[in-house]
Amino acid sequence: MKEGIHPNYRDVCFVDLSNGNQFIIRSCAPTKETIKLDDGRELPLFKLETSSESHPFYTGTQKSVDTMGGRVEKFRNRYARVGK
């Protein structure tokens, strides 16, 4: 393989900022910060706004869109005949 053309593929610690959950996976994500783990390793740190641990779709706290005054139901009634 040629030298210098491949991305830096290494272990990276991803941190969910909304709940503090951490997970380590291999990634090429660019990082500027590092984090020292409990086992003594120092890894690049990538901060996430949300992950599967905090996203409403995965946690089951998803809100229904139809709670906004029946807008979805009005739309379905109005365009029910168009698809047939």
C-alpha positions in Angstrom: 0.0 0.0 0.0 1.1 3.6 -0.6 2.2 5.6 2.3 0.4 8.8 3.3 -2.9 8.3 1.4 -4.9 6.3 4.0 -6.9 8.0 6.8 -5.9 7.7 10.4 -8.0 4.7 11.5 -7.8 4.3 15.3 -9.8 3.8 18.5 -11.8 6.9 19.3 -13.9 7.6 22.4 -17.3 9.1 21.6 -19.2 11.0 24.3 -22.9 11.8 24.3 -23.1 15.3 25.7 -26.8 15.0 26.7 -26.2 12.1 29.2 -22.5 11.5 29.4 -22.6 8.0 27.9 -19.2 7.0 26.5 -18.4 4.3 23.9 -15.2 3.4 22.1 -15.1 2.4 18.4 -12.6 2.6 15.6 -13.0 5.6 13.5 -11.4 8.1 11.1 -13.3 11.0 12.7 -11.0 14.1 13.1 -10.5 15.2 16.7 -8.6 17.9 18.5 -9.2 16.7 22.1 -8.2 13.6 24.0 -9.6 11.9 27.1 -7.9 9.7 29.7 -9.8 6.5 30.5 -10.0 4.6 33.7 -7.8 1.9 32.3 -5.0 4.4 31.7 -5.4 4.7 27.9 -5.5 8.2 26.3 -7.8 8.3 23.3 -9.0 11.0 20.9 -12.3 12.4 22.0 -15.3 13.1 19.7 -18.3 14.9 21.3 -21.9 14.0 20.1 -25.1 16.0 20.7 -27.1 12.8 20.8 -26.7 9.1 20.3 -28.9 6.0 20.5 -28.7 6.2 24.3 -30.5 9.6 24.3 -32.4 9.9 21.0 -36.2 9.9 21.5 -36.7 7.3 18.7 -34.5 4.7 20.4 -35.5 5.5 24.0 -39.2 5.3 23.4 -40.0 8.8 24.5 -41.0 9.9 21.0 -43.8 12.4 20.8 -46.6 12.0 18.3 -46.8 14.6 15.6 -50.6 14.4 15.7 -50.8 16.2 19.1 -50.6 19.5 17.2 -54.3 20.0 16.9 -55.0 17.1 14.5 -52.9 18.5 11.6 -51.9 15.0 10.4 -55.6 13.8 10.4 -56.6 16.9 8.4 -53.9 16.3 5.9 -54.9 12.6 5.5 -58.6 13.5 5.0 -57.8 16.2 2.5 -55.6 14.0 0.3 -57.1 10.6 0.9 -58.6 10.4 -2.7 -55.4 11.5 -4.4 -53.5 8.2 -3.9 -56.3 6.0 -5.2 
